[in-house]
Protein backbone atom coordinates (compact mmCIF):
# COMPACT_ATOMS: atom_id res chain seq x y z
CA UNK A 1 0.00 0.00 0.00
CA UNK A 2 1.35 3.41 -0.95
CA UNK A 3 1.88 6.10 1.68
CA UNK A 4 -0.98 8.13 0.18
CA UNK A 5 -3.42 5.24 0.40
CA UNK A 6 -2.24 4.42 3.90
CA UNK A 7 -2.87 8.01 4.98
CA UNK A 8 -6.33 7.92 3.39
CA UNK A 9 -7.20 4.72 5.28
CA UNK A 10 -5.91 6.11 8.58
CA UNK A 11 -7.81 9.34 7.99
CA UNK A 12 -11.02 7.41 7.34
CA UNK A 13 -10.55 5.38 10.50
CA UNK A 14 -9.84 8.51 12.54
CA UNK A 15 -12.92 10.20 11.11
CA UNK A 16 -15.09 7.19 11.89
CA UNK A 17 -13.85 7.03 15.48
CA UNK A 18 -14.27 10.77 15.96
CA UNK A 19 -17.85 10.70 14.63
CA UNK A 20 -18.80 7.72 16.80
CA UNK A 21 -17.24 9.34 19.88
CA UNK A 22 -19.20 12.54 19.27
CA UNK A 23 -22.46 10.60 18.90
CA UNK A 24 -21.71 8.61 22.07
CA UNK A 25 -20.88 11.69 24.12
CA UNK A 26 -24.00 13.51 22.95
CA UNK A 27 -26.27 10.57 23.84
CA UNK A 28 -24.64 10.28 27.25
CA UNK A 29 -24.91 14.03 27.82
CA UNK A 30 -28.64 14.00 27.06
CA UNK A 31 -29.44 11.45 29.74
CA UNK A 32 -26.84 12.51 32.32
CA UNK A 33 -27.29 16.30 32.26
CA UNK A 34 -30.99 16.72 31.57
CA UNK A 35 -32.89 19.97 31.48
CA UNK A 36 -36.41 20.56 32.73
CA UNK A 37 -38.52 17.43 32.16
CA UNK A 38 -41.76 17.54 30.19
CA UNK A 39 -44.97 16.36 31.84
CA UNK A 40 -45.89 12.86 30.58
CA UNK A 41 -49.10 12.67 28.55
CA UNK A 42 -50.64 10.12 30.93
CA UNK A 43 -49.96 8.00 33.99
CA UNK A 44 -46.93 5.69 33.97
CA UNK A 45 -46.13 2.35 35.63
CA UNK A 46 -42.49 1.26 35.90
CA UNK A 47 -42.20 -2.54 36.07
CA UNK A 48 -38.96 -4.19 37.25
CA UNK A 49 -38.67 -8.01 37.35
CA UNK A 50 -35.85 -9.61 39.36
CA UNK A 51 -34.51 -13.01 40.31
CA UNK A 52 -31.62 -13.52 42.74
CA UNK A 53 -30.21 -10.05 42.16
CA UNK A 54 -27.35 -8.89 44.43
CA UNK A 55 -28.26 -6.12 46.86
CA UNK A 56 -25.71 -3.73 45.29
CA UNK A 57 -27.36 -3.93 41.89
CA UNK A 58 -30.87 -3.62 43.27
CA UNK A 59 -29.87 -0.47 45.14
CA UNK A 60 -28.34 1.10 42.05
CA UNK A 61 -31.12 0.15 39.66
CA UNK A 62 -34.18 0.85 41.81
CA UNK A 63 -32.83 4.12 43.24
CA UNK A 64 -31.82 5.38 39.78
CA UNK A 65 -35.35 4.81 38.47
CA UNK A 66 -36.86 6.56 41.46
CA UNK A 67 -34.41 9.42 41.00
CA UNK A 68 -35.45 10.24 37.43
CA UNK A 69 -35.97 13.97 36.90
CA UNK A 70 -39.46 13.48 35.47
CA UNK A 71 -40.44 11.36 38.51
CA UNK A 72 -39.14 14.02 40.90
CA UNK A 73 -41.09 16.71 39.03
CA UNK A 74 -44.39 14.78 38.52
CA UNK A 75 -44.46 12.06 41.22
CA UNK A 76 -48.26 11.81 41.19
CA UNK A 77 -48.14 10.34 37.66
CA UNK A 78 -45.91 7.39 38.52
CA UNK A 79 -46.43 3.91 39.92
CA UNK A 80 -43.48 1.57 40.64
CA UNK A 81 -43.83 -2.22 40.64
CA UNK A 82 -41.16 -4.76 41.62
CA UNK A 83 -41.82 -8.38 40.66
CA UNK A 84 -39.73 -11.16 42.13
CA UNK A 85 -39.39 -12.61 45.60
CA UNK A 86 -37.03 -15.57 45.33
CA UNK A 87 -33.45 -14.82 46.36
CA UNK A 88 -34.09 -11.09 46.57
CA UNK A 89 -33.86 -8.68 49.49
CA UNK A 90 -37.37 -7.23 49.46
CA UNK A 91 -36.42 -4.53 51.94
CA UNK A 92 -34.74 -2.68 49.06
CA UNK A 93 -37.74 -2.24 46.73
CA UNK A 94 -39.91 -1.52 49.76
CA UNK A 95 -37.49 1.18 50.88
CA UNK A 96 -37.85 2.93 47.53
CA UNK A 97 -41.63 2.74 47.47
CA UNK A 98 -42.16 -0.08 44.98
CA UNK A 99 -45.21 -2.30 45.14
CA UNK A 100 -43.81 -5.80 45.57
CA UNK A 101 -45.35 -8.77 43.73
CA UNK A 102 -44.22 -12.39 43.72
CA UNK A 103 -44.11 -14.46 40.55
CA UNK A 104 -42.77 -17.89 39.56
CA UNK A 105 -39.39 -17.90 37.87
CA UNK A 106 -39.45 -16.50 34.35
CA UNK A 107 -38.74 -12.95 33.19
CA UNK A 108 -41.73 -12.70 30.87
CA UNK A 109 -44.17 -14.05 33.46
CA UNK A 110 -42.84 -11.57 36.00
CA UNK A 111 -43.11 -8.70 33.54
CA UNK A 112 -46.61 -9.81 32.54
CA UNK A 113 -47.77 -9.90 36.16
CA UNK A 114 -46.47 -6.37 36.64
CA UNK A 115 -48.24 -5.16 33.51
CA UNK A 116 -51.53 -6.77 34.57
CA UNK A 117 -51.21 -5.06 37.96
CA UNK A 118 -50.10 -1.70 36.54
CA UNK A 119 -52.20 1.40 37.13
CA UNK A 120 -50.52 3.51 34.45
CA UNK A 121 -51.58 3.98 30.83
CA UNK A 122 -47.92 3.65 29.80
CA UNK A 123 -45.75 0.75 31.01
CA UNK A 124 -41.99 1.16 31.33
CA UNK A 125 -40.00 -2.08 31.16
CA UNK A 126 -36.77 -1.82 33.17
CA UNK A 127 -34.31 -4.31 34.66
CA UNK A 128 -32.92 -4.81 38.16
CA UNK A 129 -29.29 -4.98 37.01
CA UNK A 130 -28.92 -1.65 35.21
CA UNK A 131 -28.30 2.01 35.98
CA UNK A 132 -30.72 4.56 34.51
CA UNK A 133 -29.21 8.05 34.11
CA UNK A 134 -31.46 10.80 35.51
CA UNK A 135 -32.85 12.05 32.20
CA UNK A 136 -33.53 8.65 30.67
CA UNK A 137 -37.22 8.29 31.50
CA UNK A 138 -38.13 11.83 30.46
CA UNK A 139 -36.67 11.17 27.00
CA UNK A 140 -38.42 7.80 26.75
CA UNK A 141 -41.84 9.29 27.51
CA UNK A 142 -41.75 12.38 25.29
CA UNK A 143 -42.69 10.58 22.04
CA UNK A 144 -45.98 9.43 23.62
CA UNK A 145 -47.38 12.94 23.17
CA UNK A 146 -47.90 11.74 19.60
CA UNK A 147 -50.99 9.47 19.69
CA UNK A 148 -49.59 7.47 16.78
CA UNK A 149 -46.68 6.25 18.91
CA UNK A 150 -47.36 2.95 20.69
CA UNK A 151 -43.88 2.26 22.07
CA UNK A 152 -40.36 3.56 22.59
CA UNK A 153 -37.11 1.68 22.98
CA UNK A 154 -33.63 2.71 24.09
CA UNK A 155 -30.00 1.70 23.68
CA UNK A 156 -27.32 0.31 25.99
CA UNK A 157 -24.06 2.10 26.80
CA UNK A 158 -21.22 -0.04 25.48
CA UNK A 159 -18.40 1.52 27.52
CA UNK A 160 -15.01 1.60 25.83
CA UNK A 161 -16.54 0.19 22.63
CA UNK A 162 -18.62 3.33 22.03
CA UNK A 163 -16.09 4.93 19.60
CA UNK A 164 -16.56 1.82 17.44
CA UNK A 165 -20.27 1.06 17.82
CA UNK A 166 -22.17 4.27 18.68
CA UNK A 167 -23.63 4.55 15.17
CA UNK A 168 -23.88 0.86 14.16
CA UNK A 169 -25.71 -0.04 17.37
CA UNK A 170 -28.52 2.36 16.41
CA UNK A 171 -29.24 0.11 13.45
CA UNK A 172 -29.41 -2.92 15.74
CA UNK A 173 -31.68 -1.30 18.31
CA UNK A 174 -33.94 0.17 15.61
CA UNK A 175 -35.23 -3.35 14.95
CA UNK A 176 -35.95 -4.49 18.48
CA UNK A 177 -37.53 -3.57 21.81
CA UNK A 178 -34.81 -3.33 24.41
CA UNK A 179 -35.55 -5.76 27.23
CA UNK A 180 -33.50 -3.48 29.45
CA UNK A 181 -35.26 -0.23 28.70
CA UNK A 182 -38.47 0.30 26.74
CA UNK A 183 -41.98 1.67 27.16
CA UNK A 184 -45.34 0.92 25.56
CA UNK A 185 -49.00 1.78 25.90
CA UNK A 186 -50.67 -0.71 28.21
CA UNK A 187 -53.66 -1.16 25.89
CA UNK A 188 -51.28 -2.02 23.04
CA UNK A 189 -49.68 -4.80 25.10
CA UNK A 190 -53.03 -6.53 25.51
CA UNK A 191 -54.13 -5.75 21.95
CA UNK A 192 -51.22 -7.79 20.56
CA UNK A 193 -51.79 -10.63 23.03
CA UNK A 194 -48.97 -9.71 25.38
CA UNK A 195 -45.84 -11.84 25.61
CA UNK A 196 -45.81 -15.48 24.59
CA UNK A 197 -45.27 -16.77 28.13
CA UNK A 198 -44.35 -20.24 26.89
CA UNK A 199 -40.99 -18.72 25.94
CA UNK A 200 -40.12 -18.78 29.65
CA UNK A 201 -40.69 -22.53 29.77
CA UNK A 202 -38.58 -23.15 26.68
CA UNK A 203 -35.77 -21.03 28.12
CA UNK A 204 -35.85 -22.82 31.48
CA UNK A 205 -35.74 -26.18 29.72
CA UNK A 206 -32.86 -25.33 27.39
CA UNK A 207 -30.99 -22.42 28.97
CA UNK A 208 -31.00 -20.70 25.57
CA UNK A 209 -31.31 -16.95 26.25
CA UNK A 210 -32.01 -16.32 22.56
CA UNK A 211 -35.53 -17.66 23.17
CA UNK A 212 -36.29 -14.75 25.52
CA UNK A 213 -34.57 -12.23 23.27
CA UNK A 214 -36.57 -13.40 20.25
CA UNK A 215 -39.90 -13.01 22.05
CA UNK A 216 -39.30 -9.95 24.26
CA UNK A 217 -37.22 -7.86 21.87
CA UNK A 218 -38.02 -8.93 18.30
CA UNK A 219 -41.42 -10.66 17.99
CA UNK A 220 -43.09 -8.34 20.50
CA UNK A 221 -41.84 -5.30 18.59
CA UNK A 222 -43.15 -6.64 15.29
CA UNK A 223 -46.59 -7.14 16.80
CA UNK A 224 -46.59 -3.61 18.23
CA UNK A 225 -45.61 -2.13 14.87
CA UNK A 226 -48.90 -3.41 13.47
CA UNK A 227 -50.65 -0.94 15.79
CA UNK A 228 -48.50 2.17 15.41
CA UNK A 229 -45.02 3.63 15.52
CA UNK A 230 -42.20 2.27 17.68
CA UNK A 231 -39.66 5.04 18.26
CA UNK A 232 -35.96 4.47 18.99
CA UNK A 233 -34.68 6.96 21.57
CA UNK A 234 -30.89 7.21 21.81
CA UNK A 235 -30.97 7.36 25.60
CA UNK A 236 -28.43 4.78 26.80
CA UNK A 237 -28.96 2.53 29.79
CA UNK A 238 -25.86 1.33 31.62
CA UNK A 239 -25.92 -2.43 32.13
CA UNK A 240 -24.09 -3.44 35.29
CA UNK A 241 -24.73 -7.13 34.68
CA UNK A 242 -24.95 -10.36 36.60
CA UNK A 243 -23.75 -13.75 35.39
CA UNK A 244 -26.07 -16.74 35.54
CA UNK A 245 -24.16 -17.97 38.59
CA UNK A 246 -25.32 -14.68 40.17
CA UNK A 247 -21.74 -13.49 40.65
CA UNK A 248 -20.85 -10.00 39.45
CA UNK A 249 -19.81 -9.75 35.83
CA UNK A 250 -17.47 -7.10 34.41
CA UNK A 251 -18.69 -3.61 35.24
CA UNK A 252 -19.23 -1.67 31.98
CA UNK A 253 -20.33 1.37 33.90
CA UNK A 254 -19.22 4.97 33.93
CA UNK A 255 -15.43 4.76 33.81
CA UNK A 256 -15.12 4.89 29.99
CA UNK A 257 -17.01 8.18 29.81
CA UNK A 258 -14.28 10.50 31.19
CA UNK A 259 -11.81 8.81 28.82
CA UNK A 260 -13.98 9.67 25.84
CA UNK A 261 -14.45 13.21 27.10
CA UNK A 262 -10.71 13.64 27.59
CA UNK A 263 -9.97 12.32 24.11
CA UNK A 264 -12.53 14.67 22.62
CA UNK A 265 -11.15 17.67 24.49
CA UNK A 266 -7.60 16.84 23.50
CA UNK A 267 -8.54 16.52 19.84
CA UNK A 268 -10.19 19.94 19.92
CA UNK A 269 -7.19 21.57 21.56
CA UNK A 270 -4.71 20.27 18.98
N, C-alpha and C positions, 0 to 999 in steps of 0.2 A: 504494500500500500504506500502510495506517495505521501510526502509530508502534507501536501495540500488536502488530500482526501482524509488523512488522519486527523488534521485540524478540524475539518468539516464534521467528522464523526464525533469528535470530542465536544465540539460546539453544540451539536444537536443533543448530545447526552446532557451537557450542562444546562441547556435550555429546558429540556424535559424535567430535570430535577428541580430547577428553579421554579418552573410553573407549578409543579406538584406541591412543592413546599409552600408556595404562596396560597394555593387553594386550601391546603391543610391548615395553615395558620389562620386563614379567614374563617373556616368552619369552626375551629376551636375558639376563636375570639367571639364569634356570635353566641355560643352557648355559655362561655365562661365569664364574659363581661357584658351581660345583657342590659338593655335599657328598660324603660317602663313597660311592663307587660300589658297586653291587650286583654280585656275581659272576654272569657270564652263565650261562645254563642249559646251554650246550654250547660247543664250539669254534667259532671265528669266523675267517673269511678276509676280509680287506679287499682289494678289487680296484680298481685305479686304471688306466684306459686313458689314453694320451696320444699326441698327434701334434704335433710341432713346437711344444712348449710352451717359453716363455722360462724361463731358469734361475731368475729371481726368483719366478715363480709356482710352479714345481716345489718350490723350497725351502720356500715358505710352506705349500703344500698338504700335501706329504709329511711335513714335520716336525710340522704340526698334528695329523695323524692319528696319528702315532707318539706324540705327547705327550698323547693322551687319558687322562683320569684312570683309566678302567677298564683301559686297556692297561698303565699304570704299576703298577696294583695287581695285575693278573692276567696278566702277560706270557706265561705258559705256554699260555694259551688262544687266543693270536692268531697269525695267519699273514698276512703282507703281500705282495701280488703287484702288480707294476708291469708293464703290458703296453704296449709301444710303443717301437720303436727308432729309427725314422726321424726325423731332425731333433731328437733329444732327447739331452741330456747324461746319459748313463747312470751317471756317477759320483755323481749326486745320489741316485737311488733306492738305489744300492748303499751309499752312505754311511749311509742310514737303515735298512738291513737288509731291503730289499724283495727278493724273488725277481724277477728280470727276465726277461720273456718277450717275444719278438718276434712281431708279427702283421702281416698286410697291412693297408693303410689301411681304416678302417671301424670306428666306435665299437662297434657291436654285435658284430662279429667279435672285436674285442679283448676286450670284456667276456666274451664266450662262452668264449674261450680261457682267461681267468683263472678262470672258474667251473669249467670242466672240470678245471683243474689245482689247484683249491682243496682244501685239506685239512680245512677247517672245515665243520661242519654248517649254520652260518649264513653267508651271503655278504652282505657290505656293499658296495654300489655307491657309489663316490665318484669325484670328478673331480680332475684335475690343475690346475685353475685356480680353486680355491676354498679358503677358510679355514674350518676346522672348530673352533669353540670347544671348550675342554677337556672340557666335560661332554656334548657332543653324542652321542657313541657310547654312553655309559652309558644315556642316555634312550632311544636307539633300540633297545637290546637288552632293556630291561626287559619289554616286552610279551611277549617270547618265552617267559617263564615260564608263560604260558597256552598249553597245547598246541593250542588252537583257532586261535591266531594263526599265519598263514603268512608275513606280511610286515608291515613298517612303512615309512612314508614321512615325509619331513620337509618343511619349508618353506624359503624363501629370504628372507634379510633384504633389505628393499627400501629401506634407507637413509632419506633424508629424506621418502620417500613413506609411511613406516610410520604416521604419524598419520591417513592417509587409507585405507590398505589393510590394516591389521593384522587386522581381522575379515573383510572380504570375501575376502582371499586364502586364508583357511582353507576357504572353500567351494570355491575352485578346486582347492586341493591335496587336498581330500578325495575327488576323483574321478580322481586320477592317481598314478602312482609317480614320484617325483622322480628324474630322471636324474642329478641332482647329489648326492642323498643319500637312499638307501633301503637296506633290508635284507630278505632273504627266506631261507626255508629252502632249502637246496641241493636236497633231494629234490623240493620243489615246483617249482623251475625246470625240472627234467627231466620232471616229471609233466605239465606243461602244454606240453611241446615246446620249451621255451626261447624265445629270440628268433627272429623270422622274419629270418634273416640276409640275405635278398634285399632287405630295406629299405636296407641299406648300398649295394647296387648302384644302386638307384633314386635314392638321394640323390646318389651320385657322378655319375650321369648328368645329373641335373636341377639339383642345387644347392639343392633344396627341403628346408630343415631340418624342415619339418612332417612329412615322411615318417618321420624318426627319432623325433620327438616322439610321433607317433601310435602307433608300434610300442612304443617303450621305456616310455612313460609312461601310455598309455591302454589299448591292446589287451592289453599284458602284465598290467596290473592286473586287467582284466576276467577274464582267464584264471585268475589267481591266486584271485580271489574265488570261483570255482567250487569251490575246495578248502578255503577257510577265511576267517578274518577278515583284512582288511588295515587296520592301525591308523595313523591320522594322528597323528604326534607333533609338537607345536609346538616344535620345536628348530631354530631357523633356522641355515642355512648362509650364509656370506658369499661371494657370487660376486665374484671379482676380475676375471675376464673377459679374453678375448682375441678380437680381431676375426679374421675369416677371413684377412686379410692377415698375421696373426700379430703385428701391432703391438698395443701395449697399448690397451685400451679404457678408458672412464672408470672410475675406481676407486670403487665403491659400498661402501667398506669401513667402517671403524669411526667415522669422523669424525661422522656424524649422531647417534651414540649420546649423547655428552655434551650435545649440544644438546637432545635430548629430555629427558634427566635434568634439565638446568637449567630447562627450561620447567616440568617437573613440580614441581620444588622451589619455583620462584617462585609457581606457582599455589597451592601449599599454604600458603605464607607470607603470602599476601594475605588 
